[in-house]
């Protein structure tokens, strides 16, 4: 068994039991205490069937190492973040595989203040010690305590909005049989909203499929419910609800890219001149909105650890990724899948406009392909080939994350995934949806082994 296989760039994730099991979980707990010198750690878990045993082994490793453990039980990842910073914990660990296949599980680790621990900031050292499986003998044994901070957490969420500004509205909420449903129930009593609840109860067998609304094939259930009930908004979450995905009143899925711009504009109205962090995959709409609203857009490498670090460096108000991760300064610079839709509901109430009207103009101004994944034999060779073919006509080139090339009327970003053996492509234009289709097909053709050496120069 390879105990290192589950250690990834940003977190821990692997197939149960061959890549992640109780022995490895115990070792992670011991290593976390020994290397991070923690004495108070909060833990929680999603509702996957393997999560209770992994969380129990993790807690045993932590307490055997000498740390007191405070257990939230079944919760969302952002509740671990919140408990870590609000309860002044030395660290926090969430047992979750989020949207990964049913036979996977994983962990997300943070230090005090909910600062992430990724491969470059400590996770590799933990992997080394787990692999070595030789821990310093603890002088004391910690204790395990249950912890309930639901009231504080819900109050914190409601602090971002004024429910009195929201309009009575039917809202479809699709928890995907993950962990979001209980929090919706807690928020419901404070909001003038009629929730239409689907796949609401946690079910670790995931009878309706793994909750991952980023996949187009997983969106029909929410879309159909919005149309069936005449709802004004649809919301769907992944398993640990650190991401939320929005559907307008017509049932149309709204790409996370446009929600980033919408939230940036909303927050800048309340905080003029603030810094906004965005990822490099799609940028034109976000930068245009932020500059127009008097803010300062700042680009960061993709990934939660990079975004959070850059936000702290810049003291940024908000950070957004097109993958539907939204980060907030007042949430310890962490991502939340609850704050975004609350802000959207407030904005809809204040403006009197449906979501389609709030984003429709921006979609027209900066149409985008959405992220397209392709498995390729050698990602570096493909990126180098595309760079060579397009560079001469590009106005700018950027390597913040992968390859970004900009032309007068369109741009693209091509990057290797940090978590999967695929290339990820994003294309956008200035108001030309057909150009997005043409250039997306052109690039995909090259990625699939075609040759596009002849150019239509009028369309570059």
C-alpha positions in Angstrom: 0.0 0.0 0.0 1.3 3.4 -0.9 0.4 5.8 1.9 1.5 8.8 -0.2 -1.0 8.2 -3.0 -3.7 10.2 -1.3 -1.6 13.4 -0.8 -2.5 15.8 -3.6 -1.5 19.4 -4.4 -4.2 21.1 -2.2 -5.5 18.4 0.1 -5.8 14.7 0.7 -7.9 12.6 -1.6 -7.9 8.9 -2.6 -9.8 5.7 -3.1 -11.0 3.9 0.0 -9.4 1.6 1.3 -6.4 1.1 -0.9 -5.3 4.8 -1.0 -6.9 6.1 2.1 -8.0 4.1 5.2 -8.1 4.1 8.9 -4.4 3.4 9.4 -3.5 6.3 7.2 -6.1 8.5 8.8 -4.7 7.7 12.2 -1.2 8.6 11.0 -2.4 11.9 9.6 -3.8 12.8 13.0 -0.5 11.9 14.7 1.6 13.8 12.1 -0.7 16.8 12.3 -0.1 17.2 16.1 3.6 16.5 15.9 4.4 18.8 13.0 2.0 21.6 13.6 2.3 21.6 17.4 -1.4 21.9 17.9 -3.3 21.3 21.2 -6.9 22.1 20.1 -8.2 20.8 16.8 -11.7 20.9 15.3 -12.8 18.0 13.0 -15.9 17.3 11.0 -17.0 15.0 8.2 -19.3 14.8 5.2 -22.0 12.1 5.0 -20.1 9.5 2.8 -20.4 6.0 4.2 -16.6 5.8 4.8 -16.4 9.1 6.6 -17.4 8.0 10.2 -14.6 5.4 10.4 -12.0 7.7 8.9 -13.0 10.5 11.2 -12.8 8.2 14.3 -9.3 7.0 13.3 -8.3 10.6 12.7 -9.6 11.7 16.1 -7.7 8.8 17.8 -4.5 9.9 16.1 -5.0 13.4 17.2 -5.8 12.5 20.8 -3.0 9.9 21.0 -0.7 12.7 19.9 -1.8 14.8 22.8 -4.4 17.2 21.2 -7.9 17.8 22.4 -10.4 17.2 19.6 -13.6 19.1 19.1 -16.0 17.2 16.8 -18.7 19.0 14.7 -20.0 15.6 13.3 -21.6 15.9 9.9 -21.0 19.3 8.5 -19.7 21.3 5.5 -16.1 22.2 4.9 -16.8 25.9 5.6 -18.1 25.0 9.0 -14.6 23.7 9.9 -13.2 27.0 8.6 -15.6 29.0 10.7 -15.1 26.9 13.8 -11.3 27.2 13.5 -11.2 31.0 13.3 -14.3 31.7 15.5 -13.3 29.3 18.3 -9.6 30.1 18.2 -8.6 26.6 17.4 -5.0 25.6 16.5 -6.2 23.8 13.5 -9.0 22.0 11.7 -9.5 18.9 9.6 -12.5 18.1 7.4 -13.0 14.5 6.2 -14.6 14.8 2.8 -14.3 13.8 -0.9 -16.7 16.6 -2.0 -17.7 15.7 -5.6 -15.3 12.8 -6.1 -16.6 9.3 -7.0 -18.5 7.3 -4.3 -15.5 5.1 -3.4 -13.3 8.1 -2.7 -12.7 10.1 0.5 -10.2 12.7 1.6 -9.3 15.5 4.1 -8.8 19.3 4.0 -6.5 20.7 6.6 -6.1 24.2 8.0 -3.9 25.9 10.6 -5.1 28.5 13.1 -7.0 31.3 11.5 -8.3 28.7 8.9 -5.0 29.1 6.9 -4.8 26.2 4.4 -2.2 23.5 4.5 -1.3 22.5 1.0 1.5 20.5 -0.6 3.9 23.4 -0.5 3.0 24.6 3.0 3.2 21.5 5.1 1.2 18.6 3.5 4.4 17.0 2.0 5.9 16.9 5.5 2.8 15.3 6.9 3.0 12.7 4.0 6.6 12.0 4.8 5.9 11.4 8.5 2.8 9.2 7.7 4.9 7.1 5.3 7.7 6.8 7.9 5.1 5.8 10.5 7.3 6.7 13.4 5.9 9.2 15.8 7.3 10.9 18.9 5.8 9.5 22.1 3.3 11.9 23.5 3.5 13.0 27.1 -0.2 13.4 27.4 -3.4 12.0 25.8 -6.0 14.4 24.5 -9.7 14.2 25.0 -12.6 14.2 22.5 -15.5 16.7 22.9 -18.6 17.3 20.8 -19.0 20.8 19.5 -22.1 22.6 18.3 -21.6 26.1 16.7 -24.6 26.1 14.4 -26.1 29.2 16.0 -22.9 31.2 15.7 -22.3 30.0 12.1 -25.8 30.9 10.9 -25.6 34.3 12.6 -22.3 34.9 10.8 -23.8 34.0 7.4 -26.8 36.3 8.0 -24.3 39.1 8.9 -23.5 39.5 5.2 -27.0 40.5 4.2 -30.2 42.2 5.3 -33.1 39.7 4.9 -35.5 42.6 5.0 -34.3 43.7 1.6 -35.1 40.3 0.1 -38.3 39.7 -1.8 -40.6 36.7 -1.1 -39.5 34.2 -3.7 -39.6 30.5 -4.5 -36.1 29.1 -4.5 -35.2 25.6 -5.5 -32.4 24.1 -3.4 -30.7 20.9 -4.4 -28.4 19.6 -1.7 -27.5 16.5 -3.9 -28.0 14.3 -0.8 -24.9 15.9 0.6 -24.5 18.1 3.7 -26.1 21.4 2.7 -29.7 20.5 3.6 -29.5 21.0 7.3 -28.0 24.5 7.0 -30.8 25.5 4.6 -33.3 24.3 7.2 -31.5 26.5 9.8 -31.4 29.6 7.5 -35.0 29.1 6.4 -36.6 30.6 9.5 -34.7 33.8 9.0 -35.4 34.4 5.3 -38.6 35.5 3.4 -38.1 32.6 1.0 -40.1 29.5 0.1 -37.6 26.8 -0.4 -38.4 23.9 -2.8 -36.2 21.2 -1.4 -34.9 18.4 -3.6 -32.4 15.6 -2.8 -32.5 17.3 0.6 -31.7 14.5 3.0 -28.1 13.4 3.5 -27.6 10.0 1.9 -24.1 8.5 1.6 -25.2 6.1 -1.1 -26.0 9.1 -3.3 -29.0 7.6 -5.0 -29.3 10.5 -7.4 -25.6 10.5 -8.3 -22.6 12.2 -6.8 -23.3 15.9 -6.2 -21.2 17.8 -8.7 -23.3 20.5 -10.5 -20.3 21.6 -12.4 -20.9 18.6 -14.8 -23.5 19.6 -17.4 -25.2 16.2 -17.1 -25.9 16.8 -13.4 -27.9 20.1 -13.9 -31.2 18.8 -15.3 -32.8 18.0 -11.9 -32.3 21.6 -10.6 -33.3 23.1 -14.0 -36.5 21.1 -14.2 -37.5 21.8 -10.7 -37.1 25.6 -11.3 -39.4 25.4 -14.3 -41.9 23.0 -12.7 -42.4 25.2 -9.6 -42.0 28.6 -11.3 -39.1 29.4 -9.0 -37.2 32.7 -9.1 -33.8 31.0 -8.5 -32.2 27.6 -8.3 -29.2 26.6 -6.1 -27.2 23.4 -6.1 -24.2 22.4 -4.1 -21.4 19.8 -4.1 -21.2 17.3 -1.3 -19.4 19.4 1.3 -21.1 22.6 0.0 -18.0 24.8 -0.3 -19.3 25.6 -3.8 -22.8 26.7 -4.9 -24.1 26.8 -8.4 -26.9 29.1 -9.5 -29.8 28.7 -12.0 -31.9 31.7 -13.1 -35.7 31.8 -13.3 -35.6 30.3 -16.7 -33.7 27.3 -15.4 -30.5 28.3 -17.2 -27.2 27.4 -15.5 -25.2 30.5 -14.8 -21.4 30.0 -15.3 -19.5 30.8 -12.1 -17.4 33.3 -14.1 -20.3 35.7 -14.3 -21.2 35.2 -10.6 -17.7 36.3 -9.7 -18.3 39.6 -11.6 -21.7 40.0 -10.0 -20.5 39.5 -6.5 -17.4 41.7 -7.0 -19.7 44.6 -8.2 -22.1 44.1 -5.3 -19.4 44.1 -2.7 -17.5 47.0 -4.2 -20.7 49.1 -3.9 -20.5 48.5 -0.1 -16.6 48.8 0.0 -15.4 51.3 -2.6 -11.8 50.9 -3.8 -11.3 47.4 -2.5 -9.0 44.8 -4.0 -10.6 41.8 -5.8 -8.7 38.6 -6.6 -9.6 36.5 -9.6 -8.1 33.4 -11.4 -6.5 33.5 -14.9 -8.9 31.2 -16.7 -11.5 33.8 -17.7 -10.7 37.4 -16.8 -12.1 40.1 -19.1 -15.6 40.4 -17.6 -14.3 40.4 -14.0 -11.6 43.0 -14.7 -14.0 45.2 -16.6 -16.5 45.2 -13.8 -14.0 45.7 -11.0 -12.4 48.6 -12.7 -15.7 50.2 -13.6 -16.8 49.9 -9.9 -13.6 51.6 -8.7 -11.9 48.4 -7.4 -8.6 46.9 -8.2 -8.5 43.5 -9.9 -5.6 41.3 -9.1 -4.9 38.0 -10.8 -3.8 34.9 -8.8 -2.9 31.4 -9.7 -5.8 29.0 -9.7 -6.5 27.0 -6.5 -7.8 27.7 -3.0 -4.4 27.8 -1.3 -3.0 30.3 -3.8 -6.2 32.5 -3.8 -6.3 32.6 0.0 -2.6 33.5 0.3 -2.9 36.3 -2.3 -6.0 37.7 -0.6 -4.1 37.9 2.7 -1.1 39.5 1.0 -3.3 42.1 -0.7 -5.9 42.4 2.1 -8.5 41.7 -0.6 -12.2 42.0 0.1 -13.2 39.1 -2.1 -11.8 36.5 -4.4 -13.6 34.4 -7.0 -12.8 31.5 -9.2 -14.9 30.5 -12.2 -15.2 27.0 -10.7 -17.7 28.5 -8.2 -15.3 29.0 -5.3 -16.0 32.4 -3.6 -13.7 33.7 -0.9 -14.5 36.5 1.6 -12.2 38.5 3.8 -14.6 38.5 6.7 -14.8 34.7 6.4 -11.1 34.4 7.2 -10.4 34.7 3.5 -12.0 31.3 3.1 -14.5 30.0 0.5 -18.2 29.6 1.3 -21.0 28.0 -0.6 -23.6 29.8 1.5 -22.6 33.4 1.4 -22.8 33.9 -2.4 -26.4 32.9 -2.9 -27.5 35.0 0.1 -25.8 38.0 -1.5 -27.5 37.2 -4.8 -30.9 37.0 -3.1 -30.3 40.4 -1.5 -29.2 41.9 -4.8 -32.3 40.6 -6.5 -34.5 42.1 -3.9 -32.7 45.5 -3.9 -32.7 45.7 -7.7 -36.0 44.2 -8.4 -34.4 42.2 -11.2 -34.2 38.5 -11.8 -30.8 36.8 -12.0 -31.1 36.5 -15.8 -31.3 40.3 -16.1 -28.4 40.8 -13.6 -26.0 38.7 -15.6 -27.5 38.7 -19.1 -25.8 41.9 -20.4 -22.4 40.7 -19.1 -22.8 37.3 -20.8 -23.4 39.1 -24.0 -20.5 41.5 -23.6 -18.0 38.6 -22.7 -19.3 35.3 -24.0 -17.2 32.3 -22.8 -16.9 28.6 -23.6 -17.1 27.4 -20.1 -14.3 25.0 -19.0 -13.6 22.1 -21.3 -11.5 19.1 -20.2 -9.5 16.9 -22.5 -7.3 13.9 -21.7 -4.1 14.1 -23.7 -1.0 11.8 -23.8 1.5 14.6 -22.9 0.1 17.9 -21.6 3.4 19.8 -21.8 3.9 18.9 -25.5 0.3 20.0 -26.4 0.7 23.3 -24.6 4.1 24.0 -26.2 2.6 23.2 -29.6 -0.3 25.6 -29.2 2.0 28.3 -27.8 4.2 28.0 -30.9 1.2 28.2 -33.3 -0.5 31.2 -31.6 2.2 33.2 -30.0 3.2 35.3 -33.1 -0.2 36.9 -33.4 -0.9 37.3 -29.7 -1.0 40.8 -28.1 0.0 39.5 -24.6 1.2 36.2 -23.1 0.9 35.2 -19.4 2.1 32.1 -17.5 0.5 32.8 -14.1 -1.3 29.5 -14.5 -0.7 27.5 -17.6 -0.8 29.4 -20.9 -2.9 32.6 -21.4 -2.8 34.3 -24.8 -4.8 37.5 -25.6 -5.7 38.8 -29.0 -7.7 41.8 -30.0 -11.1 40.1 -29.9 -10.6 36.9 -28.0 -8.3 35.2 -25.5 -7.8 31.7 -24.1 -6.3 29.9 -21.1 -4.9 26.4 -21.3 -3.6 24.7 -18.2 -2.9 21.2 -16.8 -5.2 20.1 -14.0 -3.6 19.9 -10.5 -5.9 17.0 -9.6 -6.7 15.1 -12.8 -4.6 13.9 -15.9 -6.4 16.4 -18.2 -5.9 19.8 -19.9 -8.5 22.5 -19.1 -9.4 25.0 -21.8 -11.3 28.3 -21.5 -12.0 30.7 -24.3 -13.8 34.1 -24.2 -14.3 37.0 -26.6 -15.5 40.6 -26.7 -19.1 40.3 -27.6 -18.7 37.6 -30.3 -20.3 34.2 -29.4 -19.6 32.7 -32.8 -15.9 33.6 -32.5 -15.9 31.7 -29.1 -17.3 28.6 -30.9 -14.9 28.8 -33.8 -11.8 29.3 -31.6 -12.8 26.7 -29.1 -13.3 24.1 -31.9 -10.0 25.2 -33.4 -8.1 24.7 -30.1 -9.8 21.4 -29.3 -8.9 20.2 -32.8 -5.2 20.8 -32.1 -5.5 19.2 -28.6 -7.1 16.1 -30.3 -4.2 15.8 -32.8 -5.4 18.0 -35.7 -3.3 20.6 -37.5 -4.6 24.2 -37.9 -1.6 25.9 -39.5 -3.7 28.1 -41.8 -5.3 31.1 -40.2 -8.3 33.3 -40.9 -6.5 36.5 -39.9 -9.7 38.5 -39.7 -10.8 36.4 -36.8 -7.7 36.5 -34.7 
